[in-house]
Amino acid sequence: MILLFVVLIFSTVSGEWDEIDSEQTSYENYQVLRVYSNEDATEKLDKMIKKDDVEVMSRGADGSMDVLVSPEELSGVLKELKLAGARVNVVHNNVANFLDEVDDLLTCDLHREKRGTKFNFPRFFKCYHSVDEQYTFLQELAKANPNKAETFSIGKSFQGQDLLAVRISNNLKSSHNKPMIWIDGGIHAREWIASTTALWIAGALLGEVDTLSVNHLLDTYQFVILPMSNPDGYRYSRMSRFTRFWRKTRRPSGCKATWPLQKLCDLEQFWCKGIDPNRNFDAAFGTAGTTNDVCADTFPGDEAFSEKNTQAMRDFILANKNKLKLYLSYHSFAQVFLKPTGYKFTFFPNSGVHETAGIAYTKAVEATHGYEYQSMTSMEFYPNSGSSADWVYLQGVVNSYSVELRGKIDGKHLWFLPKKEIQPCGEENFRGLVALVEQLNYSSASYSFN
């Protein structure tokens, strides 16, 4: 069922107008299927994806795939998968009902309570907050810890929003020359828990939401955290039920009208929006896990670094790459620690370092709340190119990883982790981060690919 409507919403952050695209799906009677494929079924599923009969929602470390299917395509898809011998479970039999439940994740009790003169940091993690509220959190965090934290912008998004980062270290004024640990989240708009986990880590490093002492790490390193690396897309994903699954940026990507209807490209409604920012980095750009379809979720753009947010990340990292000792990017969902690279199977000179890193991280995570995360190369998870972590690795930063956060246990919440899991997800990944940083001294310093 297609709804034709336009809603204009004003962003107080950017001063830009954004709209819910004129053709949006209501998701009434859409289903999410979890498919466990054999070779024959995988081939048929790939054809369905290319024909837009199904949309990939997520992939599991066990080789399963969650796909979104419209009511019109459902019977045909199920018949083809059954003939191919695939095992299929229904995760959601009406996605519209599920998305109504997701609305509750955006509301929580007031997090601004008096605690002396300080922001109530722990209570902030009771729901998923707007870009404005996330930025206020970072600014209040720095204000409460002026000798250890400062906020700064690394650039602007397409719609003019700041890409706000926080630097955390002991002896802050003299910390700029220390080895750097970089953490980011939210590069995919719908992965709300990723930016929230990065915010939790910022609070935990400063002792606001965790009791673990990390003074020795703050003496040695500067931590630079960019919780919201795709603010335009994130804001759009929160606008309504019809935009919840938004993944990309919001820059126009190209016209969906083809020959002989190119004249329709003069009309704005025939233009698609959004580039996948985690396919937009210059790491085997456009060679794996991408598509030339300008409307698709994995469209990488016409060229690497076409997006303002990926440009800003590139420029900051290149300016600091000689100090950068660890790059860590948070995503969701699969509970996987991902090592280089996503675009080819190969044995890298640093594979032993990566193996040690994965063991350290996943063991610390499991020791926190018992959740198991697997460690594997990104290519083993699924082929992809143009990721931020692979690009950083190609710059010579050995320890460059991505983490897919909670959600694997039943998968029914997709990217929208329940409120009660926000805090434990932050806790376990903070402990994983600390374990990872503590073993960096056993890692190679750098490796050149030039």
N, C-alpha and C positions, 0 to 999 in steps of 0.2 A: 504494500500500500504506500503510495507516494503522496506526501503532503506538499502543496505548493503554497509557500508563504515566505515572507521576508520580515525579519525582526531586526530592528536597529538597536544596538546597545552601545552606550557611551562608556569609554574606558577612562577613568579618572587618572590612571597611571600614565597613559601615553598621549591622551588628548586625541586619539584616533577613534573613528567609528569602525565597528566591525558588524558583520551581518551573518545571520544563519543562512547558509546557502539556499537558494530558492527551491532546490529539489532535495528534500531530506526524507529519509526513511523513518517511519514510525516504529519499526521493529515489531509490530503486532504479528504474532504467530510465527515470527522468525525463530529458528532453533540454533543452538550451539551444539555441535556434535564433536565428540572426542573419537578420533579415528586411530586405531592401531593397525598399521598397514603392513602388508607383505610387499614383495617386489611388484607384483601385478597391480595391486591396489594403489601403490605409490605412483606408478606411471599414470593410472587413470585419474588420480587425485590431482596430479600436476596439470593434466589436460583441463580438468574442471576449473582449476585456479586461473589458467590462462584464458579460458572462455568466460570468466567471471560468474560461473555457476555457483562457486563458493568463495568465501573470503577467509583467508588465514587469520585467526585471532592470536594464536600462540603455538609454540612448539615445546614439547617436553623433553627432558634429558633421556627419557626412556624411548624416544623415537615417535611418540604419539603426536598428533596434531589436532588442535581445536579449530573447527571451521564454522563460520556463520552461513546459514542457508536460508533462503527466502521460502515462504510457503509454496510459491509457484515451482521452485526447483526441487523441493524436498523429496518427492516420491522418486523422481528420476535419479537423484544423487544416491539415495538409499539403495535403489535397485542396482546401480552400477557397482557400488561398494560391496554389496552382498555377493554379486556375481564374481567379484574379484577376490572374495574370501577375506575381506577386512572385518575386524571386530569393531563395532560402533556402539558407543554409549551416548545417551542424551544427557548433556550437561544442563541445558535450559530448553524447555519445550515452548516457552513464550518469552522472548527476550524483553519485550515491552514491560512485562511484570517485574522482571529483574531490575530494569533500569529505574522503575518507580522506587524500588528499595534503595538504590544507590543515592537518591536525593538526600536521604537521611545522613549520609556521610559528610555532607557539607555544613551541617549544623551541629553545634555543641554549646555547652554552657559557656558563659562569658569567661574568657581566659585572662582578662585584665582584672586581677584582684590585687588588693594591697598586700604586699609582703615587705613591710618597711617602705622603701621607695622603689623597689625592684619589680620588674615584670614577673608574672607568675609563669616561669618557664615550664615546669612539668605539666601543668594543666593545658598548655598550648596543644599538647599531643593527644587531644580527645576527638579530633576530627581533621578534615583536610581544609586548609585555609587558602584564601585568595592570594594572588601575587602581592597585593598591597600588604596584607597581613603577614605574609612571609618576610617581606622586606622590613616591616616594622619590628618583627621578632629579631632579625639580624641586628638592626640598629640599636634596639634595646639591650641586646646581648653585649654589644660592644660598649655601650654606655655603662652597663653594670660592671664591666671588666676593662677599664680604660688602659691599664698597663699591660694587658694581654691580648686585646682584640681591637681591630679597626675594620670598618667597611669601606669598600671602594667599588667603582664600576669599571668593568673591563671593556665596555662598549654599549651599543644600543641594538635593539632588535629591529626588525623590518618596520614594526609599528611604533618605534620610538621608545620602547620601554628599556630601562636600564637593565644591564646584566650585572646584578649586584653580588659581589663576593665579600667574604670575610677572611681576614688574615688573623691567625691565632698563634701566639708564641710567647714564651717568657722573655722579659727584657725587650718588649715590642720595638722600641725605637732603634735597637741595634740588630733586629732580626732579619732584615731584608737580604743579608748576605748568607744566611744559614741555608743548609740543604732544604729543599722544598718538597712537601707532600701535597699533591693536588687531588681534590675530590670534587666530583660534580654529580648532579642528578637532574632528572626532569627533561632530558633531551627529547624523549618521546612524550607528547603532551598527556596522553591518557594514563601514564604510569605514575599516578599521584604519590604512591608510597615512596618512590625514588627520591623526590625532592624532600619529602618529609623525613626520610631517613638521614639525608645529608644534614638537615637542620638539627636532628637529634644528635648527630655526631658533633656538630659545632657546640651545642650545649654541653655535651658530655666532656669534651676536651677542656672546658672551662669549669667543670665540676658542678654545673647547674642541674643536671639530670642523671648523674651517675656518681657513685662513690669511689670508683676505681681511680687511684692516683696515677696521673700521667705526667707529672712534673718533669721527670727525666727526659721524656720525649719532647716536651715543650722547651726544655733547655737546649736540645740538640737541633730541632727542626722548626721550620715555619710551616704551618698548615694553611693552605689556601683552599677555601671551599666555595664553590659556585652551586648553590642548591637548585637554582631555577635557570637552566640554560636554554629553555625554549618558552619564554613567558607568553608570547603571542598564542602559541598553540595550546598551552596549558589553560589560559584564560578562556579560549574558545571551547575547550573540552568541558568546562564547567557551566557553560551558558544554559544548556537545557538537555533534556533527555535525548534529543535528536543529534546532539554533538558529542556525546560522551565518548565515543570510540575514536575521536580525532587523534591522530598520531603525529602529524607533520607540523611544519611552520605554517604561516598564513600568507606568504607571498604568492601572487598568481604564478602558476606553473606552466600553463599553456592551454590552447583551445582544444576542446574535445570534439569539435565538428571537423570532419574530414571530407576529402573530395567525394562528391562534387558540391558540398555544402559549406565550403570555406568562407563564403560571404557572411555566414552566421557568426563568424569570429569577430565581427564588428560589434556584436552584442555581448555585453558583459556576462550575461547569464550562461553563455556557452564556454566560459573560461573556468578551468579548475584551479584550485588553490592548494598550495602546500608542497614543500620538498621534504623528504625524509632526511633530517639533519644527521642521523647516524649512518647514512650512506653517502654523505656529502663531503667527507674528508678525502684527501688525496692518498688513498691506500688501495691500490689496484682498482681505482675508481670505475664503477659501472660494470664490473666483470662477474660478479657473483651475488645472487640474492637480490637483484634489482630488476627493474623493468623500464621499458621506454614509454609506457603508458603514463601520460602526464597527470592523470587523475588517480593513479594507484597509490597505495600506502607506501610502497617501497621505491617510488620514483626518486632517483638520486639528484635530480637537477641536470641541466645541460652541461655543467662543468663542475669540477671540484671547487669547494669554497664559494659557491654562488650565494650563500646565505650570510646575512650580517652576523648572526650569532656564531656560526662556525668560523667566520673570518676573525671575530673578536677572540675566540678561544685559540685559534691558530696563532694570532699575533702575540698574545700574552705568553703562550707556551714556548714559542720560538725565542722570545725575549728572555726567557728564564730557563731554557732547556739545559744549560750547563749546570744549573742548581737542582734540576728536577730529579728526584730519586724514586718517586713512586707516583704513578697516575692511576686513579681508581674512579670508574664511572658506574653509577648505580642505575639499574633498570629493573623491570619486573615483567613477568613472573616465571620462575622455574626452579629457584633454589640451586643455582649453579655459579661456581667461580670459573670465569672464562679466561683462558690464557691465549697468547698470540698463536696463530692468526686465524682469521675467518675465511680467507680466500684461497688457501692451499694447504695441503698436508705436506709437512716437511719437518726435518729435524734441525732445529735452530741451535747455534752454539750455546744458547742460554737455557736450553730445555730443562736442565737440572735445577736451575734457579727457579724456573716457573713451577716445577713440580714441588719444590720445597715451599714456595709461597702458597700454593694451593692447599697443601696439607696443613700449614700453619693456620690459614684462614678458616678452613672448613672445620678443623678440630675445635678451634676456639668458639665458633658459632654453635656447634653441637653441644659443647660443654655448658653453654648458657641456658638454653631452654629445651635442649634435646632435638632441635630441628636439624635434619641432615641436609647439607648442601654438597653437591658433587663438584669435583674439580675436573675440568676437561679443556681441550683447546676449543676455541670458538668454532673452528671448522667441524669438529666432531659434533657440536651442538646443532648447527646447520650452516651451510655456506652463506657468507655475506662479505661484502666488500665496502670500502669507504667508511669504516667505523672510526670513531675517535681514538679508541684504544690501540687499534692497529697502526693508525697514522703516528701516534706518539711513539710507539715501539720502533717504527721505521726512522724516527728522528734520533735513535740511539739510546732511548730510555728503556733499559732492560725490563724493569718492573712496571709493566703497563697492562692493566687488567680491567675487565668488566665483571659486575656481579648482578645476577638475576635474583631478585629478592623473593620473599615468601609468596606462596600461592599454589604450590604443587600438590598439597595433601589431597584436596578434592577438586581444586581448580574451579569450583562453581562461582567464586567471586571474581574470576578473571583478574583484571588489574586493580580492582577496587577492594582492597583488603579491608575487612571489618574494623571498626573503631578499636575494639578490644585488642587487636593485633598490632596496632601502630607502635605502641611503646615496646613490646617485646621484640618486634622486628628491629627497631632502633638499637635496643640493648645488645642483641646477639651480633649485629653487624659492627657495632662499636668495638665489642670484644674481639671480633675477627680482625678489624683494622689494627688494633693495638698489637695483636699477635703478629700480624704481617709486618708492621713497622719495626717491631723489635728484632725480627730476623733479617732486616735489610743489610746489616753489616756483614752478613755471610754471602751477600749477592755481589755479582760483578758490578762495577760502577757504571759502565756504559758499553755500547757496541755500535760500531759504525757500519752502515749499509752502503756507504758511498764507495 
